[in-house]
Amino acid sequence: MAAHCQVTGAEPGFGHSISHS
């Protein structure tokens, strides 16, 4: 859930990094 929240746009840099990883 937390990861999804970040991907939504909470933290573009962090979310993108995790999504890409």
C-alpha positions in Angstrom: 0.0 0.0 0.0 2.8 2.4 1.0 4.6 1.8 -2.3 1.4 2.4 -4.2 0.9 5.7 -2.4 4.4 6.8 -3.4 3.9 5.8 -7.0 0.6 7.7 -7.1 2.7 10.9 -6.8 3.5 11.4 -3.2 7.2 11.2 -4.0 8.0 11.1 -7.8 11.7 10.6 -7.2 11.4 7.9 -4.6 8.3 6.3 -6.1 9.9 6.2 -9.6 13.1 4.7 -8.2 11.2 1.9 -6.4 9.0 1.3 -9.4 12.0 1.1 -11.7 13.9 -1.1 -9.3 
